[in-house]
């Protein structure tokens, strides 16, 4: 699958990125976990700014774990050490 670009931004300093995300491009990729909704995103710093001066690229993380025979997802721990149910598995 090709990348789904959903936003861009600028690196303001070593610890601060200022970004804009297009909600229309991420709405199909909303996931639910323990009653909370999330979108997994990849944020990348470009080697040089584009024609608009943007040096940050944002795309949707579309990776999905493979299903196991017992219908459990292999990408997530079965007995996590942290039992805080508000913690997401990704």
MOPAC internal coordinates of N, CA, C and O (Angstrom, degrees):
PM7 1SCF
backbone

  N    0.0000 0     0.00 0     0.00 0    0    0    0
  C    1.4501 1     0.00 0     0.00 0    1    0    0
  C    1.5270 1   108.57 1     0.00 0    2    1    0
  O    1.2310 1   120.66 1   -39.76 1    3    2    1
  N    1.3043 1   116.34 1   140.24 1    3    2    1
  C    1.4586 1   119.49 1   178.73 1    5    3    2
  C    1.5249 1   110.41 1   -77.77 1    6    5    3
  O    1.2310 1   121.22 1   -18.93 1    7    6    5
  N    1.3158 1   115.27 1   161.07 1    7    6    5
  C    1.4628 1   120.20 1  -179.00 1    9    7    6
  C    1.5179 1   110.65 1   -65.28 1   10    9    7
  O    1.2310 1   120.99 1   -35.08 1   11   10    9
  N    1.3120 1   115.72 1   144.92 1   11   10    9
  C    1.4577 1   122.46 1   176.43 1   13   11   10
  C    1.5190 1   106.59 1  -108.59 1   14   13   11
  O    1.2310 1   120.79 1   -83.83 1   15   14   13
  N    1.3316 1   116.10 1    96.17 1   15   14   13
  C    1.4588 1   120.24 1   179.95 1   17   15   14
  C    1.5182 1   108.85 1   -75.99 1   18   17   15
  O    1.2310 1   120.86 1   -48.32 1   19   18   17
  N    1.3249 1   115.96 1   131.68 1   19   18   17
  C    1.4642 1   120.24 1  -174.98 1   21   19   18
  C    1.5165 1   112.83 1  -129.62 1   22   21   19
  O    1.2310 1   119.89 1  -177.09 1   23   22   21
  N    1.3270 1   117.82 1     2.91 1   23   22   21
  C    1.4482 1   119.03 1   179.39 1   25   23   22
  C    1.5074 1   112.07 1   178.55 1   26   25   23
  O    1.2310 1   121.78 1    -1.42 1   27   26   25
  N    1.3172 1   114.21 1   178.58 1   27   26   25
  C    1.4634 1   121.15 1   178.83 1   29   27   26
  C    1.5189 1   108.22 1  -156.01 1   30   29   27
  O    1.2310 1   120.78 1    -2.47 1   31   30   29
  N    1.3044 1   116.11 1   177.53 1   31   30   29
  C    1.4542 1   119.45 1  -179.64 1   33   31   30
  C    1.5033 1   111.74 1  -177.16 1   34   33   31
  O    1.2310 1   122.15 1    12.83 1   35   34   33
  N    1.3368 1   113.49 1  -167.17 1   35   34   33
  C    1.4560 1   120.97 1  -179.77 1   37   35   34
  C    1.5156 1   109.84 1  -131.80 1   38   37   35
  O    1.2310 1   121.63 1   -37.96 1   39   38   37
  N    1.3108 1   114.49 1   142.04 1   39   38   37
  C    1.4595 1   120.87 1   173.93 1   41   39   38
  C    1.5206 1   106.72 1   -81.16 1   42   41   39
  O    1.2310 1   120.30 1   -63.83 1   43   42   41
  N    1.3294 1   117.03 1   116.17 1   43   42   41
  C    1.4657 1   121.67 1  -178.43 1   45   43   42
  C    1.5230 1   111.44 1   -85.68 1   46   45   43
  O    1.2310 1   120.61 1   141.87 1   47   46   45
  N    1.3375 1   116.45 1   -38.13 1   47   46   45
  C    1.4624 1   122.12 1   173.32 1   49   47   46
  C    1.5285 1   107.35 1  -160.95 1   50   49   47
  O    1.2310 1   119.62 1     8.28 1   51   50   49
  N    1.3153 1   118.33 1  -171.72 1   51   50   49
  C    1.4707 1   120.96 1  -175.07 1   53   51   50
  C    1.5278 1   113.93 1   -62.86 1   54   53   51
  O    1.2310 1   119.74 1   157.76 1   55   54   53
  N    1.3284 1   118.11 1   -22.24 1   55   54   53
  C    1.4635 1   120.19 1  -176.28 1   57   55   54
  C    1.5266 1   113.29 1  -120.19 1   58   57   55
  O    1.2310 1   119.72 1  -170.99 1   59   58   57
  N    1.3302 1   118.14 1     9.01 1   59   58   57
  C    1.4690 1   119.93 1  -175.39 1   61   59   58
  C    1.5159 1   110.84 1  -138.23 1   62   61   59
  O    1.2310 1   121.20 1   -59.88 1   63   62   61
  N    1.3415 1   115.30 1   120.12 1   63   62   61
  C    1.4512 1   122.54 1   173.38 1   65   63   62
  C    1.5220 1   107.46 1  -114.43 1   66   65   63
  O    1.2310 1   120.36 1   -47.29 1   67   66   65
  N    1.3096 1   116.92 1   132.71 1   67   66   65
  C    1.4606 1   121.26 1   177.13 1   69   67   66
  C    1.5220 1   107.22 1  -108.89 1   70   69   67
  O    1.2310 1   120.26 1   -61.42 1   71   70   69
  N    1.3582 1   117.11 1   118.58 1   71   70   69
  C    1.4579 1   121.00 1  -171.57 1   73   71   70
  C    1.5267 1   111.84 1  -130.80 1   74   73   71
  O    1.2310 1   121.62 1   -19.12 1   75   74   73
  N    1.3151 1   114.50 1   160.88 1   75   74   73
  C    1.4565 1   123.16 1   174.02 1   77   75   74
  C    1.5217 1   107.15 1  -127.85 1   78   77   75
  O    1.2310 1   120.48 1   -46.07 1   79   78   77
  N    1.3460 1   116.68 1   133.93 1   79   78   77
  C    1.4596 1   121.57 1  -178.90 1   81   79   78
  C    1.5286 1   108.87 1  -120.87 1   82   81   79
  O    1.2310 1   120.77 1   -44.13 1   83   82   81
  N    1.3252 1   116.13 1   135.87 1   83   82   81
  C    1.4559 1   122.62 1   177.52 1   85   83   82
  C    1.5321 1   108.28 1   -87.16 1   86   85   83
  O    1.2310 1   119.39 1   -70.44 1   87   86   85
  N    1.3386 1   118.76 1   109.56 1   87   86   85
  C    1.4712 1   120.46 1  -176.37 1   89   87   86
  C    1.5250 1   113.55 1   -64.81 1   90   89   87
  O    1.2310 1   119.62 1   153.59 1   91   90   89
  N    1.3228 1   118.34 1   -26.41 1   91   90   89
  C    1.4652 1   120.14 1   178.48 1   93   91   90
  C    1.5231 1   111.73 1   -64.66 1   94   93   91
  O    1.2310 1   120.03 1   151.19 1   95   94   93
  N    1.3323 1   117.54 1   -28.81 1   95   94   93
  C    1.4604 1   120.82 1  -178.40 1   97   95   94
  C    1.5221 1   113.14 1   -83.75 1   98   97   95
  O    1.2310 1   119.58 1   164.80 1   99   98   97
  N    1.3376 1   118.41 1   -15.20 1   99   98   97
  C    1.4674 1   120.19 1  -178.62 1  101   99   98
  C    1.5262 1   113.82 1  -107.32 1  102  101   99
  O    1.2310 1   119.65 1   168.60 1  103  102  101
  N    1.3300 1   118.28 1   -11.40 1  103  102  101
  C    1.4695 1   120.43 1  -172.83 1  105  103  102
  C    1.5216 1   113.66 1   -60.61 1  106  105  103
  O    1.2310 1   119.57 1   149.76 1  107  106  105
  N    1.3398 1   118.43 1   -30.24 1  107  106  105
  C    1.4727 1   120.77 1   178.97 1  109  107  106
  C    1.5270 1   112.11 1   -76.67 1  110  109  107
  O    1.2310 1   119.73 1   171.52 1  111  110  109
  N    1.3216 1   118.12 1    -8.48 1  111  110  109
  C    1.4653 1   122.02 1  -174.06 1  113  111  110
  C    1.5269 1   112.57 1  -113.26 1  114  113  111
  O    1.2310 1   120.53 1  -163.75 1  115  114  113
  N    1.3171 1   116.59 1    16.25 1  115  114  113
  C    1.4600 1   120.78 1   177.58 1  117  115  114
  C    1.5232 1   108.59 1   -73.22 1  118  117  115
  O    1.2310 1   120.92 1   -49.50 1  119  118  117
  N    1.3292 1   115.85 1   130.50 1  119  118  117
  C    1.4636 1   122.09 1   178.76 1  121  119  118
  C    1.5234 1   108.56 1  -114.27 1  122  121  119
  O    1.2310 1   120.93 1   -21.18 1  123  122  121
  N    1.3182 1   115.83 1   158.82 1  123  122  121
  C    1.4591 1   120.08 1   178.68 1  125  123  122
  C    1.5153 1   109.64 1  -121.48 1  126  125  123
  O    1.2310 1   121.09 1   -40.52 1  127  126  125
  N    1.3319 1   115.53 1   139.48 1  127  126  125
  C    1.4577 1   122.31 1   176.92 1  129  127  126
  C    1.5142 1   108.07 1  -146.54 1  130  129  127
  O    1.2310 1   120.24 1   -57.99 1  131  130  129
  N    1.3108 1   117.14 1   122.01 1  131  130  129
  C    1.4702 1   123.03 1  -179.72 1  133  131  130
  C    1.5294 1   112.13 1    51.64 1  134  133  131
  O    1.2310 1   120.78 1  -139.22 1  135  134  133
  N    1.3205 1   116.12 1    40.78 1  135  134  133
  C    1.4592 1   120.89 1   176.78 1  137  135  134
  C    1.5164 1   115.10 1    79.70 1  138  137  135
  O    1.2310 1   119.56 1  -177.86 1  139  138  137
  N    1.3291 1   118.44 1     2.14 1  139  138  137
  C    1.4640 1   122.14 1   178.13 1  141  139  138
  C    1.5156 1   109.54 1  -109.21 1  142  141  139
  O    1.2310 1   120.48 1   -31.64 1  143  142  141
  N    1.3132 1   116.68 1   148.36 1  143  142  141
  C    1.4563 1   122.03 1  -179.77 1  145  143  142
  C    1.5276 1   110.55 1  -104.34 1  146  145  143
  O    1.2310 1   121.03 1   -40.95 1  147  146  145
  N    1.3451 1   115.63 1   139.05 1  147  146  145
  C    1.4572 1   122.12 1  -176.46 1  149  147  146
  C    1.5185 1   110.51 1  -141.71 1  150  149  147
  O    1.2310 1   121.23 1   -24.01 1  151  150  149
  N    1.3184 1   115.25 1   155.99 1  151  150  149
  C    1.4596 1   122.35 1   168.91 1  153  151  150
  C    1.5164 1   106.36 1  -129.20 1  154  153  151
  O    1.2310 1   120.66 1   -54.12 1  155  154  153
  N    1.3450 1   116.34 1   125.88 1  155  154  153
  C    1.4578 1   120.45 1   177.94 1  157  155  154
  C    1.5238 1   108.04 1   -87.01 1  158  157  155
  O    1.2310 1   120.80 1   -51.53 1  159  158  157
  N    1.3271 1   116.08 1   128.47 1  159  158  157
  C    1.4604 1   121.69 1  -177.67 1  161  159  158
  C    1.5189 1   110.51 1  -126.30 1  162  161  159
  O    1.2310 1   121.16 1   -29.29 1  163  162  161
  N    1.3262 1   115.39 1   150.71 1  163  162  161
  C    1.4583 1   122.31 1   171.13 1  165  163  162
  C    1.5251 1   106.90 1  -106.22 1  166  165  163
  O    1.2310 1   120.48 1   -52.40 1  167  166  165
  N    1.3216 1   116.70 1   127.60 1  167  166  165
  C    1.4601 1   122.36 1   177.94 1  169  167  166
  C    1.5192 1   107.26 1  -114.46 1  170  169  167
  O    1.2310 1   120.96 1   -58.73 1  171  170  169
  N    1.3137 1   115.77 1   121.27 1  171  170  169
  C    1.4601 1   120.94 1  -176.60 1  173  171  170
  C    1.5232 1   110.86 1  -124.21 1  174  173  171
  O    1.2310 1   121.08 1   -39.03 1  175  174  173
  N    1.3313 1   115.53 1   140.97 1  175  174  173
  C    1.4567 1   121.55 1   174.25 1  177  175  174
  C    1.5295 1   106.80 1   -90.95 1  178  177  175
  O    1.2310 1   120.66 1   -55.98 1  179  178  177
  N    1.3118 1   116.34 1   124.02 1  179  178  177
  C    1.4630 1   121.23 1  -179.55 1  181  179  178
  C    1.5343 1   109.18 1   -76.08 1  182  181  179
  O    1.2310 1   120.16 1   -28.99 1  183  182  181
  N    1.3318 1   117.30 1   151.01 1  183  182  181
  C    1.4615 1   120.11 1   179.05 1  185  183  182
  C    1.5289 1   112.67 1   -64.81 1  186  185  183
  O    1.2310 1   120.70 1   151.79 1  187  186  185
  N    1.3314 1   116.26 1   -28.21 1  187  186  185
  C    1.4703 1   120.43 1   175.21 1  189  187  186
  C    1.5252 1   108.65 1  -152.21 1  190  189  187
  O    1.2310 1   120.19 1   -26.42 1  191  190  189
  N    1.3265 1   117.24 1   153.58 1  191  190  189
  C    1.4627 1   120.66 1  -177.88 1  193  191  190
  C    1.5312 1   111.85 1   -62.51 1  194  193  191
  O    1.2310 1   121.12 1   -29.51 1  195  194  193
  N    1.3502 1   115.46 1   150.49 1  195  194  193
  C    1.4620 1   120.59 1   175.69 1  197  195  194
  C    1.5290 1   110.06 1   -80.84 1  198  197  195
  O    1.2310 1   120.40 1     9.35 1  199  198  197
  N    1.3226 1   116.83 1  -170.65 1  199  198  197
  C    1.4668 1   121.37 1  -176.55 1  201  199  198
  C    1.5278 1   113.18 1   -64.01 1  202  201  199
  O    1.2310 1   120.27 1   162.67 1  203  202  201
  N    1.3443 1   117.09 1   -17.33 1  203  202  201
  C    1.4679 1   121.50 1   179.16 1  205  203  202
  C    1.5255 1   112.35 1  -101.98 1  206  205  203
  O    1.2310 1   120.23 1  -173.93 1  207  206  205
  N    1.3177 1   117.17 1     6.07 1  207  206  205
  C    1.4549 1   121.60 1  -179.84 1  209  207  206
  C    1.5210 1   113.91 1    83.21 1  210  209  207
  O    1.2310 1   119.94 1  -172.26 1  211  210  209
  N    1.3306 1   117.71 1     7.74 1  211  210  209
  C    1.4645 1   121.77 1  -179.21 1  213  211  210
  C    1.5235 1   109.16 1   -83.43 1  214  213  211
  O    1.2310 1   120.85 1   -52.01 1  215  214  213
  N    1.3349 1   115.97 1   127.99 1  215  214  213
  C    1.4608 1   119.95 1   178.98 1  217  215  214
  C    1.5238 1   112.42 1  -119.31 1  218  217  215
  O    1.2310 1   120.59 1  -165.57 1  219  218  217
  N    1.3424 1   116.47 1    14.43 1  219  218  217
  C    1.4608 1   122.89 1   176.65 1  221  219  218
  C    1.5262 1   107.74 1  -126.34 1  222  221  219
  O    1.2310 1   120.70 1   -46.47 1  223  222  221
  N    1.3230 1   116.27 1   133.53 1  223  222  221
  C    1.4583 1   122.86 1   179.51 1  225  223  222
  C    1.5227 1   108.42 1  -119.26 1  226  225  223
  O    1.2310 1   120.25 1   -42.68 1  227  226  225
  N    1.3309 1   117.13 1   137.32 1  227  226  225
  C    1.4661 1   121.58 1   179.77 1  229  227  226
  C    1.5225 1   108.24 1  -124.51 1  230  229  227
  O    1.2310 1   121.00 1   -49.02 1  231  230  229
  N    1.3444 1   115.69 1   130.98 1  231  230  229
  C    1.4617 1   120.69 1   177.13 1  233  231  230
  C    1.5272 1   109.04 1  -136.83 1  234  233  231
  O    1.2310 1   121.32 1   -20.92 1  235  234  233
  N    1.3264 1   115.09 1   159.08 1  235  234  233
  C    1.4578 1   121.46 1   179.73 1  237  235  234
  C    1.5231 1   108.69 1   -76.48 1  238  237  235
  O    1.2310 1   120.25 1   -46.79 1  239  238  237
  N    1.3344 1   117.13 1   133.21 1  239  238  237
  C    1.4623 1   122.90 1   173.74 1  241  239  238
  C    1.5275 1   106.55 1   -82.68 1  242  241  239
  O    1.2310 1   120.19 1   -74.62 1  243  242  241
  N    1.3209 1   117.25 1   105.38 1  243  242  241
  C    1.4615 1   121.65 1  -175.77 1  245  243  242
  C    1.5236 1   113.23 1   -96.79 1  246  245  243
  O    1.2310 1   119.61 1  -173.70 1  247  246  245
  N    1.3357 1   118.34 1     6.30 1  247  246  245
  C    1.4556 1   121.45 1  -179.24 1  249  247  246
  C    1.5252 1   109.99 1   -62.40 1  250  249  247
  O    1.2310 1   120.58 1   -46.08 1  251  250  249
  N    1.3178 1   116.50 1   133.92 1  251  250  249
  C    1.4593 1   123.09 1   175.87 1  253  251  250
  C    1.5232 1   108.33 1  -126.44 1  254  253  251
  O    1.2310 1   119.36 1   -45.04 1  255  254  253
  N    1.3312 1   118.82 1   134.96 1  255  254  253
  C    1.4635 1   120.44 1   177.66 1  257  255  254
  C    1.5260 1   109.98 1   -67.32 1  258  257  255
  O    1.2310 1   121.00 1   -27.16 1  259  258  257
  N    1.3276 1   115.69 1   152.84 1  259  258  257
  C    1.4557 1   120.55 1   177.02 1  261  259  258
  C    1.5204 1   109.55 1   -73.09 1  262  261  259
  O    1.2310 1   120.65 1   -33.61 1  263  262  261
  N    1.3189 1   116.36 1   146.39 1  263  262  261
  C    1.4632 1   121.38 1   176.26 1  265  263  262
  C    1.5207 1   109.18 1   -78.73 1  266  265  263
  O    1.2310 1   120.25 1   -42.27 1  267  266  265
  N    1.3362 1   117.13 1   137.73 1  267  266  265
  C    1.4569 1   121.98 1   174.40 1  269  267  266
  C    1.5176 1   108.73 1   -91.91 1  270  269  267
  O    1.2310 1   120.63 1   -12.96 1  271  270  269
  N    1.3378 1   116.41 1   167.04 1  271  270  269
  C    1.4606 1   121.09 1  -179.10 1  273  271  270
  C    1.5263 1   112.68 1   -59.11 1  274  273  271
  O    1.2310 1   120.15 1   146.32 1  275  274  273
  N    1.3258 1   117.32 1   -33.68 1  275  274  273
  C    1.4628 1   120.46 1  -178.03 1  277  275  274
  C    1.5279 1   112.02 1   -86.69 1  278  277  275
  O    1.2310 1   120.40 1  -163.43 1  279  278  277
  N    1.3499 1   116.83 1    16.57 1  279  278  277
  C    1.4613 1   123.12 1   174.74 1  281  279  278
  C    1.5269 1   113.71 1    69.71 1  282  281  279
  O    1.2310 1   119.49 1  -164.60 1  283  282  281
  N    1.3371 1   118.58 1    15.40 1  283  282  281
  C    1.4584 1   121.51 1   175.91 1  285  283  282
  C    1.5062 1   108.45 1  -102.01 1  286  285  283
  O    1.2310 1   119.97 1   -31.45 1  287  286  285
  N    1.3139 1   117.66 1   148.55 1  287  286  285
  C    1.4433 1   121.07 1  -179.20 1  289  287  286
  C    1.5129 1   110.11 1   -82.32 1  290  289  287
  O    1.2310 1   121.01 1   -49.72 1  291  290  289
  N    1.3407 1   115.68 1   130.28 1  291  290  289
  C    1.4577 1   120.57 1  -175.39 1  293  291  290
  C    1.5210 1   113.13 1   -75.73 1  294  293  291
  O    1.2310 1   119.39 1   162.43 1  295  294  293
  N    1.3279 1   118.77 1   -17.57 1  295  294  293
  C    1.4539 1   120.57 1  -176.02 1  297  295  294
  C    1.5151 1   114.05 1   -79.29 1  298  297  295
  O    1.2310 1   119.40 1   172.70 1  299  298  297
  N    1.3160 1   118.75 1    -7.30 1  299  298  297
  C    1.4532 1   121.68 1  -175.57 1  301  299  298
  C    1.5252 1   110.68 1  -118.33 1  302  301  299
  O    1.2310 1   119.58 1   -35.44 1  303  302  301
  N    1.3153 1   118.41 1   144.56 1  303  302  301
  C    1.4636 1   120.58 1   179.95 1  305  303  302
  C    1.5299 1   110.95 1   -66.62 1  306  305  303
  O    1.2310 1   120.56 1   -38.32 1  307  306  305
  N    1.3194 1   116.54 1   141.68 1  307  306  305
  C    1.4570 1   121.03 1  -179.88 1  309  307  306
  C    1.5332 1   111.69 1   -81.52 1  310  309  307
  O    1.2310 1   119.95 1   147.04 1  311  310  309
  N    1.3372 1   117.71 1   -32.96 1  311  310  309
  C    1.4597 1   122.63 1   178.37 1  313  311  310
  C    1.5181 1   109.14 1  -127.77 1  314  313  311
  O    1.2310 1   119.99 1  -102.79 1  315  314  313
  N    1.3286 1   117.63 1    77.21 1  315  314  313
  C    1.4561 1   118.73 1  -176.99 1  317  315  314
  C    1.5234 1   111.47 1   -64.99 1  318  317  315
  O    1.2310 1   120.63 1   -33.42 1  319  318  317
  N    1.3214 1   116.40 1   146.58 1  319  318  317
  C    1.4591 1   121.01 1   177.84 1  321  319  318
  C    1.5142 1   111.13 1   -67.95 1  322  321  319
  O    1.2310 1   120.45 1   146.49 1  323  322  321
  N    1.3283 1   116.74 1   -33.51 1  323  322  321
  C    1.4532 1   121.74 1   179.35 1  325  323  322
  C    1.5219 1   108.11 1   -92.89 1  326  325  323
  O    1.2310 1   119.53 1   -65.00 1  327  326  325
  N    1.3104 1   118.51 1   115.00 1  327  326  325
  C    1.4570 1   122.36 1  -177.88 1  329  327  326
  C    1.5172 1   113.15 1   -91.48 1  330  329  327
  O    1.2310 1   119.58 1  -166.40 1  331  330  329
  N    1.3200 1   118.41 1    13.60 1  331  330  329
  C    1.4423 1   122.88 1   177.72 1  333  331  330
  C    1.5286 1   108.42 1   -71.22 1  334  333  331
  O    1.2310 1   120.02 1   -69.96 1  335  334  333
  N    1.3445 1   117.56 1   110.04 1  335  334  333
  C    1.4521 1   121.29 1  -175.08 1  337  335  334
  C    1.5134 1   113.02 1   -69.67 1  338  337  335
  O    1.2310 1   119.78 1   167.32 1  339  338  337
  N    1.3370 1   118.03 1   -12.68 1  339  338  337
  C    1.4565 1   119.47 1   178.49 1  341  339  338
  C    1.5070 1   111.39 1   -81.20 1  342  341  339
  O    1.2310 1   119.63 1   170.67 1  343  342  341
  N    1.3279 1   118.32 1    -9.33 1  343  342  341
  C    1.4564 1   123.22 1  -179.55 1  345  343  342
  C    1.5232 1   108.95 1   -79.51 1  346  345  343
  O    1.2310 1   119.95 1   -46.47 1  347  346  345
  N    1.3271 1   117.70 1   133.53 1  347  346  345
  C    1.4450 1   120.92 1   179.23 1  349  347  346
  C    1.5158 1   110.81 1   -88.38 1  350  349  347
  O    1.2310 1   119.76 1   -27.31 1  351  350  349
  N    1.3407 1   118.06 1   152.69 1  351  350  349
  C    1.4592 1   120.57 1  -176.29 1  353  351  350
  C    1.5200 1   113.64 1   -83.30 1  354  353  351
  O    1.2310 1   119.58 1  -171.31 1  355  354  353
  N    1.3107 1   118.40 1     8.69 1  355  354  353
  C    1.4592 1   120.14 1  -178.61 1  357  355  354
  C    1.4937 1   111.01 1  -132.85 1  358  357  355
  O    1.2310 1   120.10 1   180.00 1  359  358  357

